[in-house]
Amino acid sequence: MEISQLKKKFVEIYGGDESDIRVFSAAGRVNLIGEHIDYCGGKVFPAALNLRTAIVARKNGSDKIRLTATTVDDKVTLDINTLDAYKDLKWGDYQAGVAYVMQQKGYKIVGCDLLYDTTVPFGSGLSSSASIEVATAMLFSTFSKEEGVKDVDLVQLAVLSQLSENTYNGVNCGIMDQFASSLGKKDMAILLDCKTLDYKYTPLKLGDYSMVIANCNKKRSLQDSKYNERRGEVEEALAILQTALPSVTCLAEITPEQFDKNCHLLEGKGRILDRAKHVVYECDRVLKSVKALEEGKIEEFGELLNQSHYSLRDLYEVTGKELDALTKYSRAFDGCIGSRMTGAGFGGCTISIVKSDKVDEFIKYVNENYAKEIGYEASFYKTSVENGAQEI
């Protein structure tokens, strides 16, 4: 919905007029390259998208936070004195978590009326939950500052949002999603070290190409068991490699040359050699991707995306037939120079780099072939890279 429509909707729901209404917004994100390496000490390369969550807000002078959304029929009311009591809500638990964690950290949470609207597809791997958390954290931090209690920067917004999801909602997410949602910049990707939170912006200049995101629309449940299994495998690989490389503290510190010299130590131990090889070489691909973009070598960047997908498919085994089909037909299209799964895998989205004047043709070709093979259509998003959290 347009902001003007959202304000009208807000007044319909909560009354009053539009004069004291505020609007806060945060972005969904895509990880361009660097998958399943954040928990191995690797650097990731996300960007904030034009798919966003917006919150229309107004202080109400009470000790109640009233929530609703354009996508839900119900209204939820939170009491700011008992914010730890809402963990079992079907909707509103993420907002309650942010408010509770910020209150515990000394921010002044005030009563307000809120209307949420999002264009980030749920369950797509494009960080709909992070965009809700970060926009909510920006809202509460702004209101707290206006009460004379605490200020917050964009990095802290991301950290608080991650903390609320980890501790209040019980989801063991890393920092990347919230960081990109908060600190994204227009036409920039972020090279982020998840361990230290050191980061740098890299211009995402794609020239004659555009970024197209496709959602495979697989009904997905979180593959926690597979995720935990992969984490166990790479931790086992690290422990073995440390016998030859004692100064190494994480797999991301191992160069491809060091790995090739010592990978024989992992032979005969299930798939851990393949899992570790993906991590080491994916870390290398991230740095090569940054360099390629800085030097304007778009085709090289596209080929690195292809290599990333092959590695996630063959070595890390987290893709599945849907994501493999999407990327297969994407790469087969004349005008697409690279395509890979993005996110945790087992469903969710792909990212493809496509000639701008062929995007519509690309979508038609890929969707027809995908539906023929899989039995249902994918969803496509012509995306741009935008700013992160902001008050509009």
Secondary structure, 3 states (H helix, E strand, C coil): CCHHHHHHHHHHHHCCCCCCCEEEEEEEEEECCCCCCHHHCCEECEEEEEEEEEEEEEECCCCEEEEEECCCCCCEEEECCCHHHCCCCCCCHHHHHHHHHHHHCCCCCCCEEEEEEECCCCCCCCCHHHHHHHHHHHHHHHHHHHCCCCCCCHHHHHHHHHHHHHHCCCCCCCCHHHHHHHHCCCCEEEEEECCCCCEEEEECCCCCEEEEEEECCCCCCCCHHHHHHHHHHHHHHHHHHCCCCCCCCCHHHCCHHHHHHHHHHHCCCCCHHHHHHHHHHHHHHHHHHHHHHHCCCHHHHHHHHHHHHHHHHHCCCCCCHHHHHHHHHHHHCCCEEEEEEECCCCCCEEEEEEEHHHHHHHHHHHHHHHHHHHCCCCEEEEECECCCCEEC
